[in-house]
């Protein structure tokens, strides 16, 4: 058990280092889209590492950039991750609102895999809010999308 824990901590540390390097290189290149992508990726690492407040600040910055670039797919991913942050604070209503907003943006962008992830997360948020029929419908939409892109193992 201890070995697994130490391996996981090392993996998180390595992911954070890689994220920092990606952000440094994107900033050096002056490419706003890459900067926003690196911020979003680093925020997801922080969220998975149990640091939602760190993730939230990075996501706020990425949101500003993606808004300026009018990048629907980037906005959708940021809102999906902001919803995950909201759920860590038991703000399920906010999470559902963000995920519905993210789904609209993902539909505009045409990225089926992203929409599938959002629908999967929406199912979990709706369930946490007590909306079983809504949760079931969102999960069914997610499964159909994951099947369409050949990623059914990701549907869980």
C-alpha positions as CSV (number, residue, x, y, z in Angstrom):
1,X,0.0,0.0,0.0
2,X,2.8,2.4,0.9
3,X,4.6,1.6,-2.3
4,X,1.5,2.5,-4.3
5,X,1.1,5.7,-2.5
6,X,4.7,6.7,-3.1
7,X,4.4,5.8,-6.7
8,X,1.3,7.9,-7.1
9,X,3.0,10.9,-5.4
10,X,6.0,10.5,-7.7
11,X,3.7,10.4,-10.7
12,X,1.9,13.5,-9.6
13,X,5.2,15.3,-9.0
14,X,6.4,14.3,-12.5
15,X,3.1,15.4,-14.1
16,X,3.4,18.8,-12.3
17,X,7.0,19.2,-13.5
18,X,5.9,18.3,-17.1
19,X,3.0,20.8,-16.8
20,X,5.3,23.5,-15.5
21,X,7.7,22.9,-18.4
22,X,4.8,23.0,-20.9
23,X,3.6,26.3,-19.5
24,X,7.2,27.7,-19.6
25,X,7.6,26.7,-23.2
26,X,4.2,28.0,-24.3
27,X,4.8,31.3,-22.5
28,X,8.3,31.5,-24.2
29,X,6.6,30.9,-27.6
30,X,4.0,33.5,-26.8
31,X,1.2,31.2,-28.0
32,X,-1.9,32.0,-26.0
33,X,-3.7,28.8,-27.1
34,X,-0.8,26.7,-25.9
35,X,-0.6,28.7,-22.7
36,X,-4.3,28.1,-22.0
37,X,-3.9,24.4,-22.8
38,X,-0.9,24.1,-20.5
39,X,-2.8,25.9,-17.7
40,X,-5.8,23.6,-18.2
41,X,-3.7,20.5,-18.2
42,X,-1.8,21.6,-15.0
43,X,-5.2,22.4,-13.4
44,X,-6.4,18.9,-14.1
45,X,-3.3,17.5,-12.5
46,X,-3.8,19.6,-9.4
47,X,-7.5,18.6,-9.2
48,X,-6.6,14.9,-9.5
49,X,-3.9,15.4,-6.8
50,X,-6.6,16.8,-4.4
51,X,-5.7,20.4,-4.8
52,X,-8.9,21.9,-6.1
53,X,-8.1,25.5,-5.0
54,X,-4.9,25.5,-7.0
55,X,-6.8,24.1,-10.0
56,X,-9.4,26.8,-9.7
57,X,-7.0,29.7,-10.0
58,X,-5.3,28.1,-13.1
59,X,-8.7,27.5,-14.6
60,X,-9.8,31.1,-14.1
61,X,-6.7,32.2,-16.0
62,X,-7.3,29.7,-18.8
63,X,-10.9,30.8,-19.1
64,X,-9.8,34.4,-19.7
65,X,-7.5,33.3,-22.5
66,X,-10.0,30.8,-24.1
67,X,-12.7,33.5,-23.9
68,X,-10.5,36.0,-25.7
69,X,-9.6,33.4,-28.4
70,X,-13.3,32.3,-28.6
71,X,-12.2,28.7,-28.4
72,X,-15.4,26.7,-27.7
73,X,-13.5,23.5,-27.1
74,X,-11.2,25.1,-24.6
75,X,-14.0,26.9,-22.8
76,X,-15.9,23.6,-22.6
77,X,-13.0,21.8,-21.0
78,X,-12.4,24.6,-18.5
79,X,-16.1,24.6,-17.5
80,X,-16.0,20.8,-17.1
81,X,-13.0,21.1,-14.8
82,X,-14.5,24.0,-12.9
83,X,-17.6,21.8,-12.4
84,X,-15.3,19.2,-10.9
85,X,-13.8,21.8,-8.5
86,X,-17.4,22.9,-7.6
87,X,-18.3,19.3,-6.7
88,X,-15.3,19.1,-4.4
89,X,-17.0,21.9,-2.4
90,X,-20.4,20.1,-2.6
91,X,-21.7,22.9,-4.9
92,X,-23.6,20.5,-7.1
93,X,-26.0,23.1,-8.5
94,X,-23.0,25.1,-9.8
95,X,-21.5,22.0,-11.2
96,X,-24.6,21.1,-13.1
97,X,-24.9,24.7,-14.5
98,X,-21.2,24.6,-15.6
99,X,-21.6,21.2,-17.2
100,X,-24.7,22.3,-19.1
101,X,-22.8,25.4,-20.3
102,X,-19.8,23.2,-21.2
103,X,-22.1,20.8,-23.2
104,X,-23.4,23.6,-25.3
105,X,-19.8,24.8,-26.1
106,X,-18.7,21.2,-26.8
107,X,-21.6,20.8,-29.3
108,X,-20.5,24.0,-31.0
109,X,-16.9,22.8,-31.2
110,X,-17.9,19.4,-32.6
111,X,-15.6,17.4,-30.4
112,X,-17.5,14.2,-29.6
113,X,-15.1,12.9,-27.0
114,X,-15.2,16.1,-25.0
115,X,-19.0,16.1,-25.1
116,X,-19.0,12.5,-23.9
117,X,-16.8,13.4,-20.9
118,X,-19.0,16.3,-20.1
119,X,-22.2,14.2,-20.3
120,X,-20.5,11.5,-18.1
121,X,-19.6,14.2,-15.5
122,X,-23.1,15.7,-15.8
123,X,-24.6,12.3,-15.0
124,X,-22.6,12.1,-11.8
125,X,-23.4,15.7,-10.8
126,X,-27.1,15.2,-11.4
127,X,-27.1,12.1,-9.4
128,X,-25.3,13.9,-6.5
129,X,-28.1,16.5,-6.8
130,X,-30.7,13.8,-6.5
131,X,-32.0,13.9,-10.2
132,X,-31.9,10.2,-11.0
133,X,-33.8,10.5,-14.4
134,X,-31.6,13.3,-15.5
135,X,-28.5,11.4,-14.4
136,X,-29.6,8.3,-16.3
137,X,-30.3,10.3,-19.5
138,X,-26.9,12.1,-19.3
139,X,-25.1,8.7,-18.8
140,X,-26.9,7.2,-21.8
141,X,-25.9,10.2,-24.0
142,X,-22.3,9.8,-22.7
143,X,-22.2,6.1,-23.4
144,X,-23.6,6.6,-27.0
145,X,-20.9,9.2,-27.6
146,X,-18.1,7.1,-26.2
147,X,-19.3,4.2,-28.3
148,X,-19.3,6.5,-31.4
149,X,-15.7,7.4,-30.9
150,X,-14.7,3.9,-29.8
151,X,-13.9,4.6,-26.2
152,X,-16.5,2.6,-24.3
153,X,-14.1,1.8,-21.4
154,X,-13.9,5.5,-20.6
155,X,-17.7,5.7,-20.1
156,X,-17.5,4.5,-16.5
